[in-house]
Amino acid sequence: MSRQCISLLLSTAMLTGLYGVQAEAASGLTYSLRAEQQGFYTAQLSSQDISLTVAMQIAEDPGTAGINAAFGADAPLEIRGLSFAEPYCYGSGRAGAEDQCRVKSPRSARLLWYTSNNGANEVIYDAALPFAILSVVIPQGTPAGEYQISFDPTATDACNQDRELLSCTLEDLTVTVLEGKPDYLRGDADGNGTVEVADAVEVLQYCAEAAVGQTPDQSYAWLCGADATENGTVEVAAAVAILQYCARPLVDPNPQW
């Protein structure tokens, strides 16, 4: 099947979705949107935007020759970027020159993909690899609530080499913003409910990674607990404060910060 045929079929597939025509569907597959973190707090967003990487994953693929996918995001979330993952889960692991990714507005984006195998189906060779990556921004000041990053079901289709539409199960992503801050214990960096020397060690490890240009991957709850000086920054001074707190029971059975 030529790329032109696949493009035409995908355009027809969009029309069948828009006008309710029932196309004959082959065995289906699942498209899902996933992110490592889905929960945030208004305190995090009080002074900064938060960038969120959202992966489009494909599962139960019986063999695909073309994909047309459209995405949306609830306001005030903004879609800032869309690209094929590299490597991604089909073929050579690289998108072809004619494959397309486009952000149409802060609320919508679309991709179009064709097989690079002379019109023949391609199959997933590594289900752990994402197919595409959405870059989404949660703007500063976003209020508490639930926000959807989703597929547009009227403009998301796939076909196989036999020109059959594939039935697709679409799994959207819900981002939750909670009021205030998470529950945490000041100085309890490892979250085990006790302030101890091990917490100071964790803070120092974090500071050492940051000092060499690495970005330690820690949750907001971890950052709140590790910020023992409560100045909004996890730094060596926080580790010192934790060690001082741990030493106080030697002279005071009820130590205070």
PEPEQUI-V734818 format. One record per residue. N is the residue number from 0. RES is the residue in three letters. NEAR is the number of other ideal C-beta (glycine too) atoms within 10 Angstrom. Layout:
{{N,RES,NEAR} {N,RES,NEAR}}
This chain:
{{0,MET,19} {1,SER,10} {2,ARG,17} {3,GLN,9} {4,CYS,16} {5,ILE,23} {6,SER,15} {7,LEU,13} {8,LEU,22} {9,LEU,22} {10,SER,12} {11,THR,16} {12,ALA,22} {13,MET,17} {14,LEU,13} {15,THR,14} {16,GLY,18} {17,LEU,10} {18,TYR,8} {19,GLY,7} {20,VAL,10} {21,GLN,7} {22,ALA,16} {23,GLU,8} {24,ALA,14} {25,ALA,17} {26,SER,12} {27,GLY,14} {28,LEU,19} {29,THR,14} {30,TYR,22} {31,SER,16} {32,LEU,22} {33,ARG,13} {34,ALA,15} {35,GLU,9} {36,GLN,12} {37,GLN,14} {38,GLY,13} {39,PHE,20} {40,TYR,19} {41,THR,16} {42,ALA,14} {43,GLN,19} {44,LEU,18} {45,SER,12} {46,SER,9} {47,GLN,11} {48,ASP,14} {49,ILE,18} {50,SER,11} {51,LEU,21} {52,THR,14} {53,VAL,22} {54,ALA,18} {55,MET,24} {56,GLN,19} {57,ILE,24} {58,ALA,13} {59,GLU,13} {60,ASP,23} {61,PRO,14} {62,GLY,17} {63,THR,22} {64,ALA,27} {65,GLY,27} {66,ILE,27} {67,ASN,23} {68,ALA,24} {69,ALA,19} {70,PHE,27} {71,GLY,18} {72,ALA,26} {73,ASP,14} {74,ALA,10} {75,PRO,16} {76,LEU,21} {77,GLU,16} {78,ILE,21} {79,ARG,16} {80,GLY,14} {81,LEU,23} {82,SER,15} {83,PHE,21} {84,ALA,17} {85,GLU,11} {86,PRO,14} {87,TYR,23} {88,CYS,22} {89,TYR,25} {90,GLY,15} {91,SER,11} {92,GLY,14} {93,ARG,14} {94,ALA,22} {95,GLY,14} {96,ALA,6} {97,GLU,11} {98,ASP,16} {99,GLN,14} {100,CYS,18} {101,ARG,10} {102,VAL,18} {103,LYS,13} {104,SER,10} {105,PRO,16} {106,ARG,15} {107,SER,16} {108,ALA,25} {109,ARG,17} {110,LEU,22} {111,LEU,18} {112,TRP,26} {113,TYR,25} {114,THR,23} {115,SER,18} {116,ASN,14} {117,ASN,10} {118,GLY,15} {119,ALA,12} {120,ASN,18} {121,GLU,21} {122,VAL,13} {123,ILE,20} {124,TYR,11} {125,ASP,11} {126,ALA,11} {127,ALA,7} {128,LEU,17} {129,PRO,22} {130,PHE,21} {131,ALA,26} {132,ILE,17} {133,LEU,25} {134,SER,16} {135,VAL,25} {136,VAL,18} {137,ILE,21} {138,PRO,14} {139,GLN,13} {140,GLY,12} {141,THR,21} {142,PRO,10} {143,ALA,13} {144,GLY,13} {145,GLU,11} {146,TYR,20} {147,GLN,14} {148,ILE,21} {149,SER,18} {150,PHE,21} {151,ASP,16} {152,PRO,12} {153,THR,14} {154,ALA,18} {155,THR,21} {156,ASP,26} {157,ALA,27} {158,CYS,26} {159,ASN,23} {160,GLN,19} {161,ASP,10} {162,ARG,17} {163,GLU,16} {164,LEU,21} {165,LEU,22} {166,SER,15} {167,CYS,19} {168,THR,11} {169,LEU,14} {170,GLU,13} {171,ASP,14} {172,LEU,22} {173,THR,14} {174,VAL,23} {175,THR,12} {176,VAL,19} {177,LEU,15} {178,GLU,10} {179,GLY,10} {180,LYS,14} {181,PRO,17} {182,ASP,8} {183,TYR,17} {184,LEU,14} {185,ARG,17} {186,GLY,26} {187,ASP,22} {188,ALA,30} {189,ASP,16} {190,GLY,15} {191,ASN,11} {192,GLY,7} {193,THR,12} {194,VAL,22} {195,GLU,16} {196,VAL,12} {197,ALA,15} {198,ASP,26} {199,ALA,24} {200,VAL,15} {201,GLU,22} {202,VAL,28} {203,LEU,17} {204,GLN,13} {205,TYR,22} {206,CYS,17} {207,ALA,12} {208,GLU,14} {209,ALA,13} {210,ALA,9} {211,VAL,6} {212,GLY,6} {213,GLN,10} {214,THR,7} {215,PRO,14} {216,ASP,9} {217,GLN,15} {218,SER,12} {219,TYR,17} {220,ALA,16} {221,TRP,21} {222,LEU,18} {223,CYS,22} {224,GLY,27} {225,ALA,28} {226,ASP,21} {227,ALA,26} {228,THR,18} {229,GLU,12} {230,ASN,10} {231,GLY,10} {232,THR,11} {233,VAL,24} {234,GLU,18} {235,VAL,14} {236,ALA,15} {237,ALA,26} {238,ALA,25} {239,VAL,15} {240,ALA,21} {241,ILE,29} {242,LEU,18} {243,GLN,14} {244,TYR,19} {245,CYS,18} {246,ALA,12} {247,ARG,13} {248,PRO,10} {249,LEU,8} {250,VAL,7} {251,ASP,9} {252,PRO,7} {253,ASN,6} {254,PRO,14} {255,GLN,6} {256,TRP,13}}
